[in-house]
Amino acid sequence: MDSQTGTQIIILGILLVLSGFFSATETAFSSINRIRMKHLANNGNKKALHTLELSEDFDKVLSTILIGNNIVNIASAAIATVLFTRHYGNAGVTISTAVTTILVLIFGEITPKSLAKESPESFAMFSTPILRILTFLLQPVNYLFSLWKKFLSKVFKFKDKQTITQEELITLVEEAENEGGLDSHEGELIRSAIEFNDLDVEEILTPRVKVVAVSEKASIDEIKNTFMTHGFSRLPVYNKTVDNIIGVIHEKDFYNILYYEKENIQSITKSIVCVAPQTKISTLLRLLQHSKSHISVVVDEYGGTMGIVTLEDILEELVGEIWDEHDEVIEFFNKIEHHKYQIHCNANLEDLFNRFELKSKSYDYDAVTIGGWVVQEFGRIPDVGDEFDFEHLKVTVIKTDNKRVLEIMVEVNNQTE
């Protein structure tokens, strides 16, 4: 092998390495986790900071990489052609094409991209110094490409870049859980926060029939007994009927009346926040904070009471159930035997659909609770023993009070729980 052939082989090897470098850099910059990079930069990692700055203009980075990659690939193809035609004549063109294609695919594309995909942040930080120099040297060419892109965007009228959606955020959280970056509790908390603004107050309210309230004309003893019996710290006050809630009294204020031997509860009845059922719970939270209240009444289109929502109800949507010493702990879903469940009908309908992986969507129904859904399925108030099939579930009514469904039995058919 003469010196010229040896030199050409060495140059060919160098070009192949450069091809791999550009391919790996492209994959690294398109795959970096920007949140992780920002965290490293905030902790004083200058390489991460420079990489972030460079990635801000990804179009310029990409054009630099592609220009460099094409230059080295064309150069390697030209040198390979010269090398093989000198040794094999006319057949050298075919041989050089086959050899160059295989080498570039294996060592210039597939292998470096696979390696860069495994650790994109590390490789991006490694390649940043070289890429900054190349970006500077290729500035005139990059400028021409930027003008070309502007021209194309005007011709084809590209849509504005979409911001990250709620569904994509939830997917990111699930991926972080699967990779071990978040535990299940942290993931659930983040999902609750993301979905927080989607909930209406009607989905979390305590219905009118379960509201414990006192009349504005109630005696001190009646109010005292209500506080002691139910263990609430606040009670709504109504005028004539629960459909006309006019305020709320605090247990502490009430016992101050007893201490000072006063008989008038109007003086301690505070105004109550009234909201429509379609109000978002995030909006209600701000209203309660602004009014320094802990309870609100949900009114329907006719001004009647649909139910009440407390600050605790809202917070439970974020952190889960909050039990105190006065709360009666209710298990909404009780597994009786294999594939058979006894379910309390005050439970949320969405919880039922999620638990049993039903194909239908809970938001296709007007009902919020399981009880409302059962009534909607029958088209009437069902009797004990009435049953219906829904997808892979057999639903049987086991308890009513003649006005609403209290409990159902659900049997899961042909599904592994």
Secondary structure, 3 states (H helix, E strand, C coil): CCHHHHHHHHHHHHHHHHHHHHHHHHHHHHHCCHHHHHHHHHCCCHHHHHHHHHHCCHHHHHHHHHHHHHHHHHHHHHHHHHHHHHHHCCHHHHHHHHHHHHHHHHHHHHHHHHHHHHCHHHHHHHHHHHHHHHHHHCHHHHHHHHHHHHHHHHHHCCCCCCCCCHHHHHHHHHHHHHCCCCCHHHHHHHHHHHHHHHCEHHHCCEEHHHCCCEECCCCHHHHHHHHHHHCCCEEEEECCCCCCEEEEEEHHHHHHHHHCCCCCCHHHCECCEEECCCCEHHHHHHHHHHHCCCEEEEECCCCCEEEEEEHHHHHHHHHCCCCCCCCCCCCCEEEEECCEEEEECCCEHHHHHHHCCCCCCHHHCCCCEHHHHHHHHHCCCCCCCCEEEECCEEEEEEEECCCCEEEEEEEECCCCC
